[in-house]
Amino acid sequence: MKLLEKIKNKLIALVLALWAWMQRKALDWKLRERATALWEKAKAFWARIEQKWRGTKVHAKLMAMEPLQRRMIIMLCGVFLLLGLIFAFNQTKTLMFKYFISGMGLPPATVSTMVIATSEWQPKLTSVGNVRAFRGVELSTEIGGLVLAVPVKSGQDVKENDLLIKLNDASDVAQLKSLKAMADLAKVINERDRQQLAIEAISKNVFDTSAADAKSKQAQFEAQIALVAKKNLKAPFSGRVGIVMINPGQYVNPGDKLLTLQTLDPIFVDFNLPQSNAEQIQVGQNIVVTTDAFKDASFTGKITAVSPKVDTNTRNIQVEAQIANPDKKILPGMFANVDIKLGDQVKLLTLPQTAVTYNPYGSTVFIAKPTGKKDKQGNPALEAQQVFVTTGTTRGDQVAILKGIEEGATVVTSGQLKLKNGTPLIINNKVLPANSPDPKPQE
């Protein structure tokens, strides 16, 4: 209680000092008389309030209490009154701040814009695929043996039936000569028996036996010819040989992969398209193929086959195309970008892809709409208006707009993330987003 009395005395002293200062300053401000009158009114008002307060039942009950209890109640009432004043001050400050902000309006946003216009557009489908040789095989021998000669070199172009690898066949050739002699002898004996059978010098059974023996010896001779041929690995078709890593004197086993042979001109490209494009794909359509290996070169070809079934896992259709490769630049296994042209060129409204905001509920763009007023510089004032659009296919940095806006409208191309309907716009087109139909990567 002593602390409360001390605080009370200090507050009274502070009020009296403030009042004395105001009285001294009143002469300079020429408000002494008004301040005195106001003070008298305040004292009279306070006296009336005090008189009414003393006549209330609450005052009577309060005065009937013990001094300590009375002081505690007065202190609690003062605390609650102070809290109420603080709460009222905060609420008033919040309301005034909201009123001030609402009167300011939306802050302007700096954006870039462009006037939407039509451009020539080539309808096409795009996909990625793999390059495959027209004919390609990993060559091996059916039988083992010692390598006698390798007449072919790495990367050499060969023709069909050119000798690639020759195995040691000396014993097989000797056996071939022996079987040839036996086959010739059996043939001579069979011919002699034919003549003797004609004059009935021998029986039919002896002739049949010699005829069968002649055929058997001839079959053995032909089997040996095939065996000798297997010792000579020849090109099954024309093409280019890969890296040759076989050397004379090396022993090879049956089925060992000795070298690769690939036909590079023409060459195939295999790619997949979604089943939704099945109606647009036909054999004979022109395609354009590009690869990362030759960025400035493109290769043309045609679709040669379309798979008669859809992959149940991916729901894609496999397509095969053939392209000319006279310089043999494209190699099997390369990654390829495929463009399939669909009909003639059409005119479509196009925008940079950065101008479109894609949402789960639809695609939107902001247009710069005149407000009918003028800004500080005297230019027509613009504000943002959000509209829904229907987008089509994409081409490089561009996207086709099928529905939603008309040609000639001014569309916001960048900075739209901070916009909402009615936002004032400041146009700054010093830096524009990429809008190339065929962008090239920059080094």
C-alpha positions in Angstrom: 0.0 0.0 0.0 2.9 2.3 0.7 4.0 1.7 -2.9 0.6 2.7 -4.2 0.6 5.9 -2.1 4.1 6.7 -3.4 3.0 6.2 -7.1 -0.2 8.3 -6.4 1.8 11.2 -4.9 4.3 11.2 -7.9 1.4 11.2 -10.4 -0.2 14.1 -8.5 3.1 16.0 -8.4 3.6 15.4 -12.2 0.1 16.7 -13.0 0.7 19.8 -10.9 4.0 20.4 -12.5 2.5 20.0 -15.9 -0.3 22.4 -14.9 2.1 24.9 -13.7 4.1 24.7 -16.9 1.0 25.1 -19.0 0.1 28.2 -16.9 3.5 29.7 -17.5 3.2 29.0 -21.2 -0.4 30.3 -21.4 0.9 33.9 -21.3 3.0 33.2 -24.4 0.2 31.4 -26.1 -2.5 33.9 -25.0 -4.6 31.0 -23.7 -4.3 31.5 -20.0 -7.9 32.7 -19.6 -9.3 29.8 -21.7 -7.2 27.3 -19.8 -8.4 28.7 -16.5 -12.0 28.6 -17.6 -11.5 25.0 -18.9 -9.9 24.1 -15.5 -12.8 25.5 -13.6 -15.2 23.6 -15.8 -13.3 20.5 -15.3 -13.3 21.0 -11.5 -17.0 21.7 -11.5 -17.6 18.6 -13.6 -15.5 16.5 -11.4 -17.3 17.9 -8.3 -20.6 17.0 -9.7 -19.4 13.5 -10.6 -17.9 13.2 -7.1 -21.2 14.4 -5.5 -23.2 11.9 -7.5 -20.7 9.2 -6.7 -20.9 9.9 -3.0 -24.7 9.5 -3.2 -24.6 6.0 -4.7 -25.0 2.7 -2.9 -21.7 1.5 -4.3 -19.8 4.3 -2.6 -21.7 3.6 0.6 -20.7 -0.1 0.4 -17.2 0.8 -0.4 -16.9 3.1 2.5 -18.4 0.5 4.8 -15.5 -1.9 4.0 -12.2 -2.3 5.8 -9.6 0.2 4.7 -7.3 -2.6 3.2 -10.2 -4.2 1.3 -11.3 -0.8 0.0 -7.9 0.0 -1.3 -7.5 -3.4 -3.0 -10.8 -2.9 -4.8 -9.9 0.6 -5.9 -6.5 -0.7 -7.2 -8.2 -3.5 -9.2 -10.7 -1.1 -10.7 -7.8 1.2 -11.7 -6.0 -1.8 -13.3 -9.1 -2.8 -15.3 -9.6 0.8 -16.4 -6.0 1.0 -17.6 -6.3 -2.3 -19.5 -9.6 -1.0 -21.1 -7.9 2.2 -22.1 -5.0 0.2 -23.7 -7.4 -2.1 -25.6 -9.4 0.9 -26.8 -6.2 2.6 -28.0 -5.1 -0.4 -29.9 -8.4 -0.9 -31.6 -8.6 2.7 -32.5 -5.1 2.5 -34.0 -6.0 -0.6 -36.0 -9.2 1.0 -37.4 -7.3 4.2 -38.3 -4.6 2.2 -40.1 -7.1 0.2 -42.1 -8.9 3.4 -43.0 -5.7 5.0 -44.1 -4.7 1.9 -46.2 -8.1 1.6 -47.8 -8.0 5.2 -48.9 -4.6 4.7 -50.6 -5.8 2.1 -53.1 -3.7 -0.7 -54.7 -0.1 0.1 -55.3 1.0 0.2 -59.0 3.0 -2.8 -60.4 5.7 -2.6 -63.1 5.2 -5.1 -65.9 6.2 -5.8 -69.5 3.5 -6.1 -72.1 3.0 -7.0 -75.8 0.2 -6.7 -78.3 -1.0 -10.2 -79.2 -1.0 -10.9 -83.0 -1.3 -13.9 -85.3 1.7 -15.7 -86.8 2.2 -18.5 -89.2 2.2 -21.8 -87.4 3.2 -25.2 -88.8 1.1 -27.9 -87.1 3.4 -30.8 -86.0 3.9 -33.5 -83.5 7.2 -33.8 -81.6 8.8 -36.8 -80.1 12.2 -38.2 -79.2 13.6 -41.5 -80.5 16.6 -43.6 -81.1 18.6 -44.2 -84.3 18.8 -47.7 -85.5 20.8 -49.1 -88.4 19.0 -50.2 -91.5 20.8 -53.5 -91.0 23.1 -54.2 -88.0 24.6 -57.3 -86.5 27.3 -58.5 -84.1 29.2 -61.1 -86.1 30.5 -64.4 -84.7 31.5 -67.8 -86.0 29.6 -71.1 -85.7 32.8 -73.0 -84.9 35.9 -72.3 -83.0 39.4 -72.1 -84.4 42.7 -70.2 -84.7 42.5 -66.9 -86.6 44.7 -67.1 -89.7 44.1 -63.6 -91.2 42.0 -60.5 -90.7 41.8 -58.7 -94.1 39.4 -56.1 -92.9 40.3 -52.9 -90.9 38.4 -50.9 -88.3 35.8 -48.6 -89.8 36.1 -50.0 -93.3 33.2 -50.1 -95.7 32.7 -53.6 -97.1 30.4 -55.2 -99.6 28.3 -58.3 -99.3 30.4 -61.6 -99.2 33.7 -59.7 -98.6 36.0 -61.8 -96.4 36.3 -60.4 -92.9 38.1 -63.1 -90.8 39.7 -66.3 -92.0 40.3 -69.2 -89.5 42.9 -71.9 -90.0 41.2 -74.5 -92.3 44.2 -76.5 -93.5 43.1 -79.8 -92.1 39.5 -79.2 -93.2 40.7 -78.4 -96.8 42.7 -81.7 -96.8 39.7 -83.6 -95.6 37.7 -81.9 -98.3 40.1 -83.1 -101.0 39.9 -86.7 -99.7 36.1 -86.7 -99.6 36.1 -85.2 -103.1 38.3 -88.1 -104.4 36.0 -90.6 -102.7 32.9 -89.0 -104.2 34.4 -89.0 -107.7 35.4 -92.7 -107.3 31.9 -93.6 -106.1 30.4 -91.7 -109.1 32.6 -93.6 -111.5 31.8 -97.0 -110.0 28.1 -96.1 -110.1 28.3 -95.2 -113.8 30.2 -98.4 -114.6 27.5 -100.4 -112.7 24.9 -98.6 -114.8 26.5 -99.9 -118.0 26.8 -103.4 -116.6 23.2 -103.4 -115.5 22.2 -102.5 -119.0 23.7 -105.8 -120.3 22.5 -107.6 -117.2 26.1 -108.4 -116.1 25.2 -107.4 -112.4 22.0 -107.5 -110.4 19.8 -104.5 -109.7 20.8 -104.8 -106.0 24.5 -104.2 -106.7 23.6 -101.1 -108.8 21.4 -99.7 -106.1 24.1 -100.1 -103.5 26.7 -98.3 -105.7 24.2 -95.5 -106.4 23.5 -95.0 -102.7 27.2 -95.0 -101.9 27.9 -92.4 -104.6 25.2 -90.1 -103.1 26.5 -90.6 -99.6 30.1 -89.7 -100.7 28.8 -86.6 -102.5 26.8 -85.5 -99.4 29.9 -85.9 -97.2 31.9 -83.8 -99.7 29.2 -81.1 -99.6 29.1 -81.1 -95.8 32.9 -80.6 -95.8 32.5 -77.7 -98.2 30.1 -76.1 -95.7 32.5 -76.7 -92.9 35.4 -75.1 -94.7 33.1 -72.2 -95.6 32.3 -71.7 -91.8 36.1 -71.1 -91.3 35.7 -67.9 -93.5 33.6 -65.2 -91.9 32.1 -63.1 -94.7 29.9 -60.0 -94.7 26.2 -61.0 -94.9 25.4 -57.5 -96.3 27.1 -54.3 -97.3 27.9 -51.9 -94.5 30.6 -50.4 -92.2 32.8 -52.6 -89.9 33.2 -51.5 -86.3 36.4 -51.6 -84.2 38.3 -54.8 -85.1 40.0 -56.2 -82.0 40.8 -59.7 -83.4 44.4 -60.5 -84.3 46.0 -63.4 -86.3 47.0 -66.2 -84.0 44.1 -65.6 -81.6 41.8 -68.5 -80.8 38.1 -67.8 -80.9 35.2 -69.9 -79.5 31.9 -70.5 -81.2 29.5 -67.6 -80.5 32.2 -65.1 -79.5 31.3 -61.5 -80.7 34.1 -60.7 -83.1 33.0 -57.4 -84.7 30.0 -55.3 -85.6 28.7 -54.6 -89.1 26.2 -51.7 -89.6 24.4 -50.4 -92.7 24.3 -46.6 -92.3 22.6 -45.4 -95.4 19.6 -45.3 -95.2 19.0 -45.5 -91.4 16.0 -45.9 -89.2 14.6 -43.8 -86.4 12.3 -45.4 -83.8 10.1 -43.2 -81.7 6.8 -43.3 -79.7 3.7 -41.1 -79.8 0.6 -41.1 -77.5 -2.4 -43.1 -78.5 -4.4 -39.8 -78.8 -2.3 -39.1 -82.0 -3.1 -42.4 -83.7 -5.5 -40.7 -86.2 -2.8 -38.2 -87.2 -0.1 -40.7 -87.9 0.2 -42.3 -91.4 2.8 -44.1 -93.4 4.5 -41.8 -95.8 4.4 -38.6 -93.7 7.4 -36.4 -93.8 9.6 -36.0 -90.7 12.5 -33.8 -89.8 15.2 -35.3 -87.5 17.8 -33.3 -85.5 20.5 -34.6 -83.1 22.6 -33.0 -80.4 25.7 -34.2 -82.2 24.9 -32.0 -85.3 23.0 -29.0 -83.9 23.0 -27.0 -87.1 22.0 -29.9 -89.4 18.6 -31.5 -90.0 17.7 -34.7 -91.8 14.5 -35.4 -93.6 12.7 -38.8 -94.0 9.4 -40.5 -94.1 7.4 -42.8 -91.8 7.8 -46.4 -93.0 5.8 -48.3 -90.5 3.4 -47.8 -87.6 3.0 -50.5 -84.9 -0.4 -52.3 -85.1 -0.7 -52.3 -81.3 -0.5 -49.9 -78.4 1.8 -50.6 -75.5 -0.4 -51.4 -72.5 2.2 -50.0 -70.1 2.7 -46.6 -71.6 -0.3 -46.3 -74.0 2.1 -45.2 -76.7 2.4 -46.3 -80.4 5.7 -47.2 -81.8 6.6 -45.6 -85.1 9.5 -46.4 -87.5 10.8 -43.8 -89.9 13.6 -44.0 -92.5 15.9 -41.1 -93.3 18.7 -40.7 -95.9 22.2 -40.6 -94.5 24.5 -40.2 -97.5 27.3 -38.7 -95.4 26.9 -41.4 -92.8 26.9 -38.7 -90.0 24.1 -40.3 -88.0 25.1 -43.4 -86.1 23.0 -46.2 -84.6 22.2 -45.6 -80.9 22.1 -41.8 -81.2 19.4 -39.7 -79.5 17.1 -37.9 -82.0 14.5 -35.2 -81.9 11.7 -35.9 -84.3 9.2 -33.4 -85.8 6.2 -34.7 -87.8 4.6 -32.1 -90.1 0.8 -32.2 -90.1 -0.7 -30.5 -93.1 -0.3 -26.9 -94.2 0.6 -23.8 -92.1 -2.2 -22.1 -90.2 -2.5 -18.7 -88.5 -2.8 -18.7 -84.7 -2.5 -16.1 -81.9 0.7 -16.6 -80.0 2.2 -15.4 -76.7 5.4 -16.1 -74.8 4.9 -19.0 -72.5 5.8 -16.8 -69.5 2.6 -14.7 -70.1 0.3 -17.7 -69.2 -0.3 -18.8 -65.6 -1.3 -22.4 -65.4 -3.7 -23.3 -62.5 -5.7 -26.4 -61.6 -8.9 -24.5 -62.5 -7.6 -23.2 -65.8 -5.0 -21.1 -67.6 -5.1 -17.3 -67.2 -3.4 -14.2 -68.6 -3.6 -10.6 -67.5 -4.5 -7.9 -70.0 -3.7 -4.2 -69.7 -7.1 -2.5 -69.7 -7.5 1.4 -70.1 -9.3 3.0 -67.1 -10.3 6.2 -69.0 -8.0 8.3 -66.8 -4.5 9.7 -67.2 -1.4 9.3 -65.0 0.9 12.0 -63.8 2.8 12.0 -67.1 -0.4 12.5 -69.1 -0.5 9.0 -70.5 -3.6 6.8 -70.4 -3.8 4.9 -67.1 -3.9 1.1 -67.3 -5.1 -1.5 -64.9 -4.8 -5.3 -64.8 -7.7 -7.6 -65.7 -7.5 -11.4 -65.5 -9.0 -13.5 -68.2 -9.2 -17.2 -68.8 -7.7 -18.6 -72.0 -7.6 -21.9 -73.8 -4.0 -22.8 -74.8 -2.9 -25.0 -77.7 0.4 -26.5 -78.7 3.8 -25.0 -77.9 6.6 -24.0 -80.3 9.9 -23.0 -78.8 9.2 -20.1 -76.4 5.7 -19.6 -77.7 2.3 -21.0 -76.9 -0.8 -20.9 -79.1 -3.9 -19.2 -77.7 -7.1 -20.8 -79.1 -9.8 -18.9 -77.1 -10.1 -16.2 -74.5 -8.6 -13.0 -76.0 -8.8 -11.2 -79.3 -6.1 -10.0 -81.6 -4.8 -6.6 -80.7 -5.2 -6.9 -77.0 -2.3 -5.8 -74.8 -1.2 -8.7 -72.7 1.1 -8.7 -69.6 4.1 -10.9 -70.4 6.1 -10.7 -67.2 5.4 -9.6 -63.6 1.9 -11.0 -63.5 2.5 -12.9 -60.3 2.0 -9.8 -58.2 -1.1 -8.7 -60.0 -4.8 -9.0 -59.3 -7.9 -7.4 -60.9 -7.7 -3.6 -60.8 -4.0 -3.3 -60.0 -2.6 -0.1 -61.6 0.1 -0.9 -64.2 3.4 0.8 -65.0 4.7 -0.4 -68.4 8.4 -1.1 -68.8 9.4 -3.0 -71.9 13.1 -2.5 -71.7 13.6 -6.2 -70.9 11.2 -8.6 -72.6 10.8 -12.4 -72.1 12.0 -14.8 -74.8 9.5 -15.2 -77.6 11.4 -17.2 -80.3 9.6 -20.0 -82.2 13.0 -21.8 -82.6 15.3 -20.9 -79.7 18.9 -21.8 -79.8 20.9 -22.6 -76.7 23.5 -19.9 -75.8 27.0 -20.9 -75.1 
